[in-house]
Amino acid sequence: MCGITGFYGLADPKGAGVLLRSMTDSLEHRGPDGSATWLNGLGSVGMGHTRLAIIDVAGGAQPMLTEDGRLVILLNGEIYNYQNLRRELEELGESFRTKSDTEVFLKAYSRWGKDCLSKFSGMFAAAIYDNVSNKLLLARDRTGIKPLYYHAGPSGLFFSSELKTLLTSASFSPHLNYQALADFFVLGYPLLPSTFFRECTELTPGSWLEVSGEKRTSGRFWNWQREEESWNEENALEQTEAALVESLSEHLNSDVPVGAFLSGGIDSSLLVALLTKELDTRLDTFNVKFGEAAYDESPYAREVAKRFNTQHHEISLAGSSADLGLVATILDQFDQPFGDSSAIPTYLICREIRQHVKVVIGGDGGDEMFGGYPRFRYADVAKKLSSAPEWIRGSAAWLSETFQPLSGERSRQLRRLFRAADSQSSGRLLALSCYTFPENLADIFHPEVLHEFADYCPSLAPASGDLRNPGGAEFIDATVNFALPGDYLRKVDCMSSAHGLEVRVPFLGNQVLDCAAQIPHRLKYDGKDNKLLLRRLAKKYLPASVVNKPKAGFGIPLDSWLGRSGREELQSILCSTSAKIRDFIRAEYLAEILDGFVSSQWDKSKLSRFNLYQQVYFLFGFERWLQRWTPAY
């Protein structure tokens, strides 16, 4: 894990060295083991790198040049199959000066051009500049594990691992992107390639951007594409285990010790089991313990750690550790509003882990690849309901609204389900995954803000067009394409990079991606349970208590964690006359949400406890961002 940044076609090269140094220094937290910069002769192209030394600690410094000085590379990430590629390149006549994966990437590009991107198994954001042709290539890994942002304007093209570098270095005044604002309040994150700044773009996963003078071209080298085979369960189980072991074996490539997250859920527990039993790895494992039982999976993690004899570390998050200043620090790491409050425990566990190791294995991707989210099966139910006569759906929806024995949670779930059934397009997926329904934005924002949204509505449809009558399989596609890079991977990258920690995600290794794309979705989940295939595999290694436990998100009880005084402090900040969200958010909505949050009294038929505090978290994140970056709007 490193930080990369630079510029191309700098309009005014005067002071280019100072500018580049400043850009590079802004990423010091991502790479605390060293930094360096490179400028071309004219000062119009600059490359900066901060390094977390993992592979070839002594020889892998960047920016790295070819022997003839023609190509210069920046690489953030790891290429896990670099040793095999190195042997292949050596057979073609290439020689190497280092033992690093960065040099393999560089020589692969020199030999194969952009075609090399599809050969890599790993996580990466890369920039390569050709001194002879004056071309810059930016590229990002298949699923978007590593981030890359850019701004193109009159002063040149600027790129970086983080938005803050662009905002403090490129010559432009930031403007609020209203479409990203709508995305955020509906989904909790802006939909790629948009960012909250109109002038900045996020490079799409599995894609490249090439810049040559004023000309910019782009393309994709990988797309998630389901091609389900007619496998039976035994065959799928065998393929899955082999793919996971192979991916884990690659992810252990490191010249420093590797640890592992251990949440107590199936994904991380299974990885720990395979690492210790199949790959004979001695591990440090790490878990967060919450004071509230509904959020605490630490007993399961301890049970797994004991079974596999890991060196286990448990981080306790008691209410006394709550601090709005800490929450603000966490929100600032994203450089734009980010709605997933599980960033808080992720930040804290990464901070603790970094005291022990530089590299840790994480379980992200397991839910997406293997049907872990209940919403996948709800989408199938909604698809079936959609074919029922309208009067039946209407009657059932009316009963869900009026039948008293139903709990508030059950009533909300049923209303959401019937709403999804009424949609025949991507709105079905939105209905099953959003925090706020798009038409309810009118309850939140002032009319003049709604005017800026115009007719825009967030969509989880593929770039190729709208979805027709989608079900769970299509929801898996949408989750891989949007939520995975926009929410889950972004959270892990930002929270780990804040502490100079590298998180590796074997469920997103090439072998597992290819395998998961072929597994019939009926083997991933059914009408009663999720993650069927992984549960079956887990039975081979894990205690029954872990295998059979229902899915639990890596959340935090934000309301009780902050306590009454913390909730009142947050209310005071958001209701202050100096609060910038007053320009956007209706006073009536703000008062209703915050009163319910502070008093723990709200209309439970409309909002769950989780949804209530998430709405407050959204508001605080948006206010924090407005205060920090003061964009024009």
matplotlib code that plots the C-alpha trace (Angstrom):
import matplotlib.pyplot as plt

x = [0.0, 1.4, 0.4, 0.8, 0.3, 1.5, 0.7, 0.9, 1.0, 1.6, 0.7, 3.2, 6.2, 7.6, 7.7, 6.9, 9.3, 7.8, 4.3, 5.1, 6.8, 3.7, 1.4, 3.6, 3.8, 0.0, 0.1, 2.8, 0.3, -0.2, 3.5, 5.4, 8.5, 9.8, 9.0, 10.5, 9.6, 10.6, 10.2, 10.8, 13.3, 10.6, 9.0, 5.7, 5.3, 5.8, 5.5, 5.4, 5.3, 5.1, 6.0, 4.9, 7.6, 6.2, 8.0, 11.7, 12.0, 15.5, 15.1, 11.6, 11.7, 9.6, 9.2, 11.0, 12.5, 13.5, 17.3, 17.1, 15.0, 12.1, 9.4, 8.6, 6.1, 4.2, 2.4, 0.1, -0.8, 0.6, 0.9, 0.6, 1.6, 4.6, 7.0, 5.4, 5.2, 8.9, 9.9, 7.8, 9.5, 12.9, 12.2, 11.5, 14.8, 14.0, 16.5, 15.7, 17.6, 15.3, 13.1, 10.1, 6.6, 6.9, 9.7, 7.7, 4.7, 7.1, 8.7, 5.3, 4.1, 7.3, 6.8, 3.0, 1.6, -1.9, -2.5, -0.4, -3.2, -5.3, -2.3, -2.0, -3.5, -3.5, -4.7, -3.3, -3.6, -0.8, 0.6, 3.2, 4.7, 6.5, 9.3, 9.5, 5.9, 4.9, 2.0, 0.6, -1.3, -3.5, -4.9, -6.9, -7.4, -10.4, -12.7, -11.4, -9.5, -7.0, -8.4, -7.3, -8.7, -7.9, -8.7, -8.2, -8.3, -6.4, -3.5, -3.0, -4.1, -3.5, -4.0, -3.7, -4.6, -6.7, -8.9, -7.3, -4.1, -6.0, -8.1, -5.0, -2.7, -4.6, -5.7, -9.5, -12.3, -14.3, -18.0, -20.6, -21.7, -25.5, -25.8, -23.3, -25.3, -28.4, -26.4, -25.1, -28.5, -30.0, -27.2, -24.5, -21.8, -21.5, -21.8, -18.6, -17.1, -18.6, -17.2, -18.6, -16.5, -17.7, -14.1, -12.8, -13.4, -12.7, -11.1, -13.5, -12.4, -10.9, -10.2, -7.4, -7.0, -4.4, -3.4, -1.3, -1.1, -4.7, -6.1, -7.6, -8.7, -10.1, -11.0, -11.7, -9.5, -11.9, -15.6, -17.5, -19.5, -21.5, -21.3, -23.0, -22.1, -24.3, -22.2, -23.6, -22.9, -20.0, -18.2, -18.8, -17.5, -14.4, -13.8, -14.4, -12.0, -9.2, -9.7, -9.6, -6.5, -4.7, -5.7, -4.6, -1.3, -0.7, -1.8, 0.8, 3.6, 5.3, 8.7, 7.0, 4.7, 1.0, -1.9, -5.7, -9.0, -11.2, -14.7, -16.2, -18.3, -18.0, -15.8, -12.9, -13.1, -12.9, -9.9, -8.1, -8.9, -7.5, -4.4, -3.6, -4.7, -4.1, -1.2, 0.4, 0.6, 1.1, -1.1, -1.9, -5.7, -7.6, -11.2, -13.3, -15.4, -18.5, -20.2, -23.6, -24.4, -26.4, -23.2, -20.6, -19.2, -16.1, -17.1, -17.2, -13.8, -12.3, -13.6, -12.1, -8.8, -8.6, -9.3, -6.6, -4.1, -3.7, -2.1, -5.4, -5.8, -9.2, -9.9, -12.6, -14.8, -16.5, -18.8, -16.1, -14.0, -16.7, -15.6, -17.1, -13.7, -12.6, -15.7, -14.8, -11.2, -12.5, -14.9, -12.1, -10.1, -12.6, -12.3, -16.0, -19.1, -19.3, -22.3, -21.1, -20.7, -18.8, -15.9, -15.5, -14.7, -12.7, -10.6, -10.0, -9.1, -6.7, -5.1, -4.6, -3.4, -0.7, 1.0, 1.6, 1.8, 2.0, -0.2, -3.5, -5.9, -9.5, -12.7, -14.2, -15.8, -17.1, -20.7, -20.6, -19.1, -21.1, -24.5, -24.1, -26.7, -30.3, -31.3, -30.3, -33.1, -35.5, -34.9, -35.9, -39.1, -39.9, -39.4, -41.9, -44.4, -44.2, -46.0, -48.9, -52.1, -51.9, -54.9, -53.1, -50.0, -52.1, -54.1, -50.9, -49.3, -52.3, -52.2, -48.6, -49.5, -52.4, -52.0, -51.1, -49.3, -46.5, -43.5, -42.2, -39.2, -41.3, -43.8, -40.9, -39.4, -42.7, -43.4, -39.9, -40.5, -43.9, -42.4, -39.6, -42.1, -43.9, -40.8, -39.8, -36.4, -33.3, -35.6, -36.2, -32.6, -32.6, -35.7, -34.0, -30.7, -31.3, -31.3, -33.8, -36.2, -35.5, -39.0, -38.4, -35.5, -38.2, -38.7, -35.0, -33.9, -35.1, -37.0, -34.1, -31.8, -34.3, -34.3, -30.6, -31.2, -33.5, -34.7, -31.7, -32.2, -29.5, -29.4, -27.8, -28.2, -25.2, -23.5, -24.9, -28.5, -31.4, -32.4, -35.6, -37.3, -34.1, -33.7, -31.0, -28.4, -28.6, -28.4, -25.1, -23.9, -24.9, -23.3, -20.0, -20.1, -21.3, -21.4, -18.2, -15.9, -18.1, -18.7, -17.0, -13.5, -13.4, -14.0, -11.3, -8.7, -9.3, -9.4, -6.3, -4.3, -4.8, -2.5, -0.1, -1.6, -2.1, -5.3, -5.4, -8.7, -8.3, -12.0, -11.3, -8.3, -8.5, -9.1, -12.0, -13.6, -13.4, -14.8, -17.6, -18.7, -19.4, -21.2, -25.0, -26.5, -29.0, -25.9, -25.0, -28.4, -31.9, -35.3, -34.2, -30.5, -27.5, -23.9, -24.9, -21.7, -19.4, -21.4, -21.0, -17.2, -17.0, -18.5, -15.2, -13.2, -15.2, -17.3, -21.0, -21.7, -19.9, -21.2, -24.8, -24.9, -26.9, -25.1, -24.2, -22.8, -19.6, -21.6, -21.4, -24.2, -23.5, -26.3, -25.3, -21.6, -21.9, -24.1, -26.6, -24.0, -22.4, -25.8, -26.7, -23.3, -24.0, -27.4, -26.0, -23.4, -26.0, -28.6, -26.1, -26.7, -23.3, -24.1, -23.8, -26.3, -29.0, -28.5, -29.6, -31.6, -35.2, -35.3, -38.4, -36.5, -33.4, -35.4, -37.4, -34.4, -32.2, -34.9, -35.5, -31.8, -31.1, -34.2, -34.1, -37.8, -38.9, -41.6, -40.4, -42.9, -41.0, -37.4, -35.3, -32.8, -30.0, -31.6, -32.1, -28.5, -27.3, -29.4, -27.7, -24.3, -25.1, -25.9, -22.8, -20.6, -22.1, -21.7, -18.1, -17.4, -19.0, -17.0, -13.7, -13.8, -16.3, -17.3, -19.3, -23.0]
y = [0.0, 3.3, 6.8, 7.9, 11.4, 13.5, 15.8, 15.8, 18.8, 21.3, 24.7, 26.6, 24.5, 27.3, 25.9, 22.4, 20.7, 22.5, 21.7, 18.0, 17.7, 19.2, 16.8, 13.9, 15.0, 15.0, 11.2, 10.5, 8.5, 6.1, 5.3, 6.1, 4.1, 6.6, 9.0, 10.3, 12.4, 12.6, 15.5, 15.4, 17.9, 20.5, 20.2, 19.6, 16.0, 15.0, 11.7, 11.4, 8.3, 7.5, 3.9, 1.2, -1.3, -4.8, -6.6, -6.1, -3.7, -2.7, -2.4, -1.5, 2.3, 4.4, 6.3, 3.5, 4.0, 1.5, 1.2, 3.6, 6.1, 5.9, 4.7, 5.9, 4.0, 4.6, 1.6, 1.5, -2.0, -5.5, -7.8, -11.2, -13.3, -11.2, -14.1, -16.1, -13.0, -12.3, -15.8, -15.4, -12.1, -13.5, -16.2, -13.4, -11.8, -9.2, -8.7, -7.3, -5.1, -5.6, -8.3, -6.1, -6.5, -2.9, -3.7, -6.6, -4.3, -1.8, -4.5, -6.1, -2.8, -2.2, -5.6, -5.9, -2.3, -2.0, -5.7, -6.4, -5.2, -8.3, -10.5, -9.1, -10.8, -8.2, -4.9, -1.8, 1.8, 2.7, 5.5, 5.0, 7.9, 7.4, 10.0, 9.4, 9.4, 11.8, 9.5, 9.0, 5.8, 5.6, 2.2, 0.6, -3.0, -5.2, -4.5, -1.1, -2.2, 0.7, 4.2, 6.7, 10.2, 12.8, 16.3, 17.7, 21.4, 24.3, 23.9, 20.3, 16.8, 16.0, 12.5, 11.1, 8.2, 10.8, 13.7, 16.1, 16.2, 17.4, 19.9, 21.5, 21.4, 21.8, 25.3, 25.1, 26.2, 23.2, 23.0, 20.7, 17.9, 17.7, 14.3, 12.9, 14.6, 12.7, 9.5, 10.0, 10.5, 7.6, 5.1, 6.5, 7.0, 8.7, 6.4, 6.0, 7.7, 10.8, 12.4, 15.2, 17.7, 18.4, 18.9, 15.5, 12.0, 8.6, 6.1, 3.2, -0.2, -2.5, 0.5, 2.7, 6.2, 7.3, 10.9, 12.2, 16.0, 17.2, 13.8, 11.5, 7.9, 5.3, 1.7, -1.4, -4.5, -6.3, -6.5, -8.5, -11.0, -13.9, -17.0, -19.5, -23.1, -26.2, -27.2, -29.4, -28.5, -30.9, -29.6, -26.0, -26.7, -28.3, -25.4, -22.8, -24.3, -24.7, -21.1, -19.7, -21.7, -20.6, -17.0, -17.0, -18.5, -15.6, -13.1, -14.3, -13.0, -10.6, -9.8, -8.7, -10.6, -10.9, -10.9, -11.4, -9.7, -12.1, -10.7, -14.0, -14.3, -17.0, -15.1, -14.0, -17.3, -19.4, -17.5, -18.0, -21.7, -22.1, -20.1, -22.2, -25.7, -25.7, -23.2, -23.9, -20.2, -18.9, -15.8, -12.9, -12.3, -9.2, -8.5, -5.6, -6.2, -4.0, -3.5, -4.1, -7.8, -7.3, -5.9, -8.1, -11.1, -11.4, -14.7, -16.4, -14.8, -16.1, -19.6, -19.6, -18.2, -20.9, -23.7, -22.6, -21.4, -17.9, -15.1, -13.3, -9.6, -8.2, -4.4, -3.3, -0.3, 0.8, 3.8, 5.8, 5.8, 7.7, 11.1, 13.3, 14.6, 11.1, 10.7, 13.9, 12.7, 9.5, 11.4, 13.7, 10.7, 10.2, 13.8, 13.6, 12.6, 8.8, 7.3, 3.9, 4.3, 0.9, 3.1, 3.9, 0.4, -0.2, 2.8, 1.8, -1.8, -0.7, 1.6, -1.3, -3.8, -1.4, -1.7, -5.3, -5.9, -3.9, -6.3, -8.0, -10.3, -9.2, -11.0, -8.3, -9.7, -12.9, -11.5, -10.1, -13.1, -15.8, -14.4, -13.1, -10.3, -11.1, -8.5, -10.9, -13.4, -10.5, -9.4, -12.9, -12.7, -9.3, -10.6, -13.4, -11.0, -8.7, -11.3, -11.5, -9.5, -5.9, -6.3, -9.0, -7.0, -4.0, -5.9, -7.5, -4.1, -2.7, -5.5, -4.8, -1.2, -1.9, -5.3, -4.4, -7.6, -6.8, -5.2, -1.9, -3.7, -6.4, -3.8, -1.7, -4.8, -5.8, -2.2, -2.2, -5.6, -4.7, -1.4, -3.5, -5.8, -2.9, -1.9, -3.8, -2.1, -1.1, 0.8, -2.7, -2.9, 0.6, 0.0, -3.0, -1.3, 2.5, 4.4, 6.9, 6.4, 9.0, 10.7, 11.2, 13.5, 16.2, 15.7, 16.4, 19.2, 22.7, 23.1, 25.0, 22.1, 19.7, 22.0, 21.3, 17.6, 18.1, 14.7, 12.8, 9.6, 7.2, 4.0, 0.6, -0.4, -1.5, 1.0, -1.0, 0.1, -0.4, -3.7, -5.5, -7.4, -8.0, -10.6, -11.7, -12.6, -9.1, -7.7, -9.5, -7.8, -4.4, -4.9, -5.9, -3.0, -0.2, -1.0, -2.9, -0.1, 2.8, 1.7, -1.4, -1.2, 2.6, 2.2, -0.3, 1.6, 4.9, 3.5, 1.3, 3.9, 6.4, 4.2, 3.0, -0.5, -2.7, -4.8, -7.7, -9.2, -12.8, -13.1, -10.7, -12.6, -13.4, -17.1, -16.5, -13.9, -16.3, -19.1, -17.1, -15.9, -19.5, -20.7, -20.9, -18.3, -21.0, -22.5, -19.2, -18.4, -19.7, -18.5, -19.2, -18.8, -17.0, -18.0, -21.7, -22.8, -21.0, -22.4, -25.9, -25.4, -23.8, -27.0, -28.7, -26.4, -24.2, -24.7, -25.2, -22.0, -19.9, -21.9, -21.6, -18.0, -15.5, -12.7, -9.7, -6.5, -4.9, -2.1, 0.1, 1.1, 4.8, 6.1, 4.2, 4.5, 8.3, 8.4, 11.1, 13.9, 13.0, 12.9, 16.3, 17.7, 16.5, 18.0, 21.3, 21.3, 20.5, 23.0, 25.8, 29.1, 28.6, 25.1, 25.0, 22.3, 24.8, 25.9, 22.4, 20.6, 21.5, 22.7, 20.5, 17.3, 18.2, 18.8, 15.6, 13.4, 14.9, 14.9, 11.2, 10.5, 12.4, 11.1, 7.6, 8.1, 7.9, 6.5, 2.9, 2.1, 4.6, 4.2, 1.6, 2.5, 1.8, 3.9, 6.8, 7.0, 6.5, 9.5, 11.6, 10.2, 11.4, 14.9, 15.2, 13.9, 16.4, 19.3, 18.3, 18.2, 21.6, 23.2, 21.7, 22.2, 25.1, 24.1, 26.5, 25.6]
z = [0.0, -1.1, -2.2, -5.8, -7.3, -10.1, -13.0, -16.8, -19.1, -16.3, -17.9, -15.7, -14.8, -12.7, -9.1, -10.4, -8.0, -4.9, -6.1, -6.6, -3.2, -1.6, -3.4, -2.4, 1.3, 1.5, 1.1, 3.7, 5.9, 3.1, 2.8, 6.0, 4.9, 2.4, -0.4, -3.7, -6.7, -10.4, -12.9, -16.6, -18.1, -18.9, -15.5, -17.2, -16.0, -12.4, -10.4, -6.6, -4.4, -0.7, 0.2, 2.6, 2.0, 1.7, -1.2, -1.9, 1.1, 0.0, -3.7, -4.6, -4.2, -6.6, -8.9, -10.9, -14.3, -17.0, -17.7, -20.7, -18.7, -21.2, -18.9, -15.3, -13.1, -9.9, -8.4, -5.4, -4.4, -5.0, -8.0, -6.4, -9.5, -10.2, -9.8, -12.5, -14.8, -14.1, -15.2, -18.4, -19.1, -18.4, -21.0, -23.5, -22.8, -20.1, -17.2, -13.7, -11.3, -8.3, -6.8, -6.7, -8.3, -9.4, -11.9, -13.2, -13.8, -15.6, -17.8, -18.6, -19.9, -21.8, -23.5, -23.9, -23.6, -22.1, -22.7, -19.6, -17.4, -17.9, -17.0, -13.4, -10.4, -7.6, -6.4, -8.0, -9.1, -11.4, -13.5, -16.3, -18.3, -21.6, -22.1, -25.8, -26.9, -24.1, -23.0, -19.6, -18.7, -15.5, -14.6, -11.8, -10.7, -11.6, -8.7, -7.5, -4.4, -4.8, -5.6, -8.2, -8.8, -11.4, -12.5, -16.0, -16.6, -18.1, -15.7, -16.7, -15.6, -11.9, -10.4, -6.9, -4.5, -2.6, -3.5, -1.0, -3.1, -6.1, -4.1, -2.5, -5.5, -8.8, -9.8, -9.6, -7.3, -6.2, -6.9, -5.3, -7.6, -6.9, -8.4, -6.0, -3.2, -4.3, -4.5, -1.0, 0.7, -1.2, -1.1, 1.3, -1.4, -4.8, -7.8, -9.7, -11.6, -9.9, -6.8, -4.7, -6.6, -10.1, -11.2, -10.0, -11.4, -10.0, -12.4, -12.9, -11.7, -14.4, -16.7, -18.0, -19.1, -21.6, -22.1, -25.0, -25.3, -25.4, -26.4, -23.8, -24.5, -22.1, -22.1, -19.9, -19.6, -17.3, -16.5, -14.0, -16.1, -14.7, -16.9, -14.7, -15.3, -14.7, -11.7, -9.0, -5.3, -5.0, -8.1, -7.1, -3.6, -4.9, -7.3, -4.6, -2.1, -4.7, -5.8, -2.3, -1.3, -4.5, -4.0, -0.3, -1.3, -3.6, -1.0, 1.4, -0.9, 1.4, 2.9, 6.2, 8.5, 7.6, 10.0, 9.6, 10.5, 12.5, 12.9, 14.0, 10.8, 8.2, 5.7, 7.9, 9.9, 6.8, 5.6, 8.9, 8.8, 5.3, 6.1, 9.1, 8.0, 4.3, 4.1, 7.5, 8.4, 11.9, 12.3, 14.5, 14.4, 15.3, 16.5, 17.8, 20.9, 21.5, 24.8, 23.2, 22.7, 19.4, 17.8, 19.5, 17.6, 19.7, 21.4, 17.9, 17.0, 20.2, 19.5, 16.0, 17.3, 19.9, 17.4, 15.1, 17.8, 16.5, 18.4, 19.0, 19.8, 21.0, 20.8, 23.1, 22.1, 25.3, 25.4, 27.2, 24.0, 22.1, 20.9, 18.2, 17.5, 16.6, 14.4, 12.6, 12.0, 10.5, 8.2, 7.1, 5.8, 2.9, 1.5, 0.6, 2.5, 3.2, 4.9, 6.2, 9.9, 10.1, 9.1, 12.8, 14.1, 10.9, 11.6, 15.2, 14.5, 11.7, 14.2, 16.6, 14.0, 12.7, 16.1, 15.3, 11.5, 8.2, 6.2, 7.1, 5.3, 5.2, 4.3, 2.1, -1.1, 0.4, 0.7, -2.8, -4.5, -2.6, -1.9, 1.6, 1.6, 2.4, -0.2, -2.9, -2.0, -1.4, -5.0, -6.1, -4.0, -5.4, -8.9, -8.3, -6.6, -9.6, -11.7, -9.3, -10.1, -9.0, -6.7, -4.8, -4.4, -3.3, -0.8, 0.7, 0.9, 2.7, 5.2, 5.9, 6.7, 9.0, 10.6, 14.2, 15.3, 12.8, 14.4, 13.0, 11.5, 9.8, 8.5, 7.0, 5.4, 3.8, 2.5, 0.9, -0.6, -2.2, -3.4, -5.1, -6.6, -8.2, -10.1, -13.3, -13.6, -11.7, -9.2, -7.7, -6.7, -5.4, -3.3, -1.6, -0.8, -0.3, 3.0, 1.5, -1.3, -4.1, -3.8, -0.1, -0.8, -1.0, 2.8, 3.4, 1.1, 0.4, -2.9, -4.5, -3.9, -5.4, -8.4, -8.8, -8.8, -11.8, -13.0, -11.8, -9.9, -8.8, -10.8, -10.2, -13.8, -15.8, -18.2, -21.1, -20.2, -17.9, -16.2, -17.0, -14.2, -12.2, -9.4, -7.0, -9.7, -11.2, -7.7, -7.3, -10.4, -9.2, -5.8, -7.4, -9.9, -7.5, -3.7, -3.6, -5.0, -3.8, -0.3, 1.1, -0.6, -0.2, 3.5, 4.0, 1.9, 3.6, 7.1, 6.6, 4.7, 7.6, 9.6, 6.9, 6.9, 3.8, 3.7, 1.2, 0.1, -1.2, -2.0, -4.8, -6.2, -9.9, -9.2, -6.9, -9.2, -12.1, -10.0, -8.4, -11.9, -12.9, -9.8, -10.2, -8.0, -6.7, -4.9, -3.3, -1.5, -1.5, -0.1, 3.5, 3.9, 2.5, 1.6, 1.1, -0.6, 1.9, 4.8, 3.4, 3.0, 6.5, 8.0, 7.1, 9.2, 11.6, 14.8, 14.2, 16.2, 13.6, 10.6, 11.6, 12.9, 10.9, 9.0, 11.1, 9.7, 11.0, 12.5, 15.6, 18.0, 17.3, 19.5, 22.7, 21.9, 21.8, 24.9, 25.7, 26.0, 22.7, 21.0, 22.4, 21.3, 17.7, 17.8, 18.9, 16.0, 13.3, 14.7, 15.1, 13.2, 11.6, 10.3, 6.5, 6.0, 6.8, 3.2, 2.1, 4.8, 5.8, 9.4, 10.1, 8.9, 10.9, 14.1, 13.8, 13.1, 15.8, 18.5, 17.9, 17.9, 21.2, 23.1, 21.5, 20.8, 17.1, 14.9, 14.7, 11.9, 9.6, 10.7, 12.4, 15.1, 12.6, 9.8, 12.3, 13.4, 9.8, 8.8, 11.6, 10.5, 6.9, 8.2, 10.3, 7.5, 5.0, 7.4, 8.2, 4.4, 3.8, 6.6, 5.5, 1.8, 1.4, -2.2, -4.3, -4.7]

ax = plt.figure().add_subplot(projection="3d")
ax.plot(x, y, z, "-o")
ax.set_aspect("equal")
plt.show()
